[in-house]
Amino acid sequence: MLGKLFRHEAKIQGKVVAGMYGALVAATTLMIAIYYLSRFANARVFQSIFMIACALYGMTVIVVVIVNFIYLCFRFYKSMYSEQGYLTHTLPVKTTHILHVKIVVSFAYLFLTAVLCLLSFCSIGIVIDGTSIGQIMEVIKIAVADTAAQLRIPDAVFLLFFAVMAVLGCLNALLLFFAGSSIGQLFHRSKGACGIAAGIGLYYMSQIVSLIAVAVGFFVYTSVADAHEAVWAMGGGCLLVLFWTAVYYTICRVIVQKHLNLE
């Protein structure tokens, strides 16, 4: 049953998210086509069109990311706490399993959105600069090695930090709004508005507490200086994001399990 729930959730969300991916592919293809026209036609009008296409492409990428994120949050709210929630919670699956399915599928689509946007940028860069994938990988390798050398850490540690922060960043952003939506269900009126306000409040609270933690960590570090200060800073950043991710998840889990209050 759990596998069917995964497939159903992926299919439902995929119908909307795939449309946004199609828009991204279309914008990328159009950018490449207009670039070739502006290059080989050698006409000033095509160069102007190319500049307009660049602006439209940038707006398309922003819209794709924002719309996908908003939709994933809206889908979570509608299927967990609105009228659809009654049907969702009648499934012969534990409530926590339903929560986990929605988190995993939503995270997968959000992370895939980020990856596709990165691939889109790279494909356009390859066409415009005339570089190969091997050359791009070599440039990235050199950049990673230089950055790691400046931070005085191994290359593998820097790559691991980048990968972990990418995953935690997407998961943290989703769970922040999921937790806000969950808190909104504790109110008897205007649950959606209260959920948005709760999400904003959680965000500001997390930022304030994180800034205090960073300040305390800085003073502790200055009193016991270490040669590998970058490792401490990167590790502390990961722990902060992981801590707030765990807090948001706990809020969702507790409310879903013990304080479920559907519209």
N, C-alpha and C positions, 0 to 999 in steps of 0.2 A: 504493500500500500504506500509505503514511504517513497518507493521509486516512482510510482504513478504520480504522486504529489509533486515530486521534483520535475517530472516531464510536463505535467500540466502547467505548473507555474512558469517553467521556462518557455513553453509554447505561448501562453497568454502574454507574458511580458515581451517575448520576442516579436510578436506581431507589430507592436509600436516601435520598439527599439530598432528593429531591422529597417523600418522606414527611415529613421534618422541616419542609420549607417548608409543606406542608399543615397541619401542627400549628400553625405560626406564624400562618397565615391564619385557622384556626379560632379560635385564642386571641384574635386581633385582632377578629374578627367578634363573638365572644362578649362581649368587653369593651364594644364599641360598643352591642350590643343591651341589655346589662344597664345601661349608663349611661342609655339612653333610658327604660328601665323605671323606674329609680330617680328619674329626673327628672319623668316625666309621671304616674307612679303616686302620687308624693308620699307614699310610705309608708316608715317608718323601716327596715322589714325589707329593702326593696330597697337602701337606702343601705348597710346592713351587708353585703348580698350583693355590692354593688359593690366595697366595700373588700376582701372576700375574693377577688373576681375580679381586682383589681389585683395582689394578692400572687401569685395563680396565674399571671397573665400574665407577671409578672417572672420567676418560676421557669421558665416555658415558654421565654422568650427565652434565658435562661442555658443551659437544657438543649439547646435547638436549636443554639446556637453550639458548645457543648462536644462534643455528640454528633457533629455534622458534622465538627468538627476531628479528633476521635479516629478517626472512621471513615475520613477521608481518609488519615491517617497509617497506620492499620491496613491499608487497601487497598494502599498503596504497599509496605508490608512483605510482605504476603501475595503480591502479584503479582510482586514483584521478587526476593525472597530465600527464600520458603518453597517448598513443593512446587509451587505454581503458577508459580514462577519458571522451572522447567525448560521449561514450555510457552511462557512469555513470551519466553524468550531463544532459542527455536528459530524465531521469526518471521524472515522474510527482510528484516529492518530492522536498521540499525546500533544497537548497544547505546546509544549516546549519544542517538539519536533516540527510542528507547523511554523513556529517562530524561526527555527534554525533553517528550514527550507527557504523561507522568504529572505532571510539574511544572506544565505549562500548564493541564491540565484541573483538577487539584486546586486550583490557585490561583484559577481562574475560579469554581469552586463556592464556595470560601471567601470570596472577595470579594463574590460575589452574595449570600451569606448575610448579610454585614455590610450591604450595601445594602438588602436586604429588611427587616432589623431596623430600620434607620433609617426606611424608608418606613412601617413599622408604627407606630413611635413618632409620626411626623408625622401619620398618618391619625387616630390616637386623639386627638392634640392638636388637630387641626382640628375634630373632632366636639365635644370637651369645651369648648374655648374659643370655638367658633363663628366661627373665622377662616377666611379663604379662602386658597387657595394663593398668590395674588398678595400678600396681606398677609404671609404667612410669608416669601416671597422678599424682600419689602421689609425685614422685620426682620433677616433674615440679611445682607442687603446693608449695612444700617446697622451691624450688629455687626462685620462684616468690616472696614468702613471705620474704625470706632472702634479696633479692635484694631491694624490696620495703622498708624493714626496714632500710637498709643501706642508702637508698635515702631519708628516712623519709617522705614517701608518702604512701597513702593507696594502697592495692593490686589492687583494681579496676582501680585506676588511672594509674598504671604501665601497666596493661593489655590493657587498652584503648589506651595508648600511643603507645604500641607495635603494636596493630591492625591498628591504624591510620597511623603509619609510614610505615607499610607493604603495605597498599593500596596506599598511596601517593607515595611511592618509585616506585612501578610498573607503576603507571600512569605518574609520572614525567619523568621516563626514556623513555616511549613511546612518550609522547608529545614533549620531547626534539628533537627527531629525526623527528617527524612529522613536527615540526616547521622548522627544518633545511631544510627538503624537500620542504616545502612551500616557504621559502625564496629563494630557488634555482630557483623557477619558475619566479622570477622577472628578471632573466638574460635571454638573448636571445640565448646564446650558452652554451654548457656543463652544462645543468641544473642539471643533476645528480651529477656531480663533485662539482658544486657550492653548491648544497644542503648539501653534506657531509661536505664541508668546513664550511658552515654556522652552521651546527650542532656542529662541533668542536668549532667554535668561540663562539657560545652561551654557550656551556659547560664551557669554560674557563672564559667567562665574568661572568657567574653566580657564579662560584667558587670565583672569585676575589671579587665581590660585597658581597657575603656571608661572606667571611673572614673579610671584613671591618665591616660588620654589627655585626659579632661576637665580634670583637675587641671593637666596640663602646658599645655594650651591656655589655661586661665585665667591662669596665670602669664605666658605669652607675651603674652596680650592686655593685661594690666595694665602690661606694660613698653612696649607700643606701642599705646596707647589710640586707638580710632577712634570717630568719631561714630556710625557705623552698627554698633554692637555686636550688635544683633539679627540682622543679616545673617550675621555671623560665627558666632554661636551656632547659628542655624538651618542654615547650610551645614555646620558641623561635625557637627551631629546627623545630617543626611542622609548625610554621608560615612561616619560610624561605622556606621550601619545598612547602608549599601551595602557597606562593607568586610566586615562579618560575613556578609551575604548571599552575597557572592562566595566567602568562605571555606567556608561550608556547601555551596555548590554544587560547589566544587572537590573537597571531600571525597567527595561522592556520585559525581562523575564519575570520579575516580581509582579508587575502590574498584570501581565497576561495570565499568570498563574493564580494570583490571589485577589486581584482588584479589577477583574474584567467587567467593564460596564458599557455594553454596546449601546449604540444610539437606538 
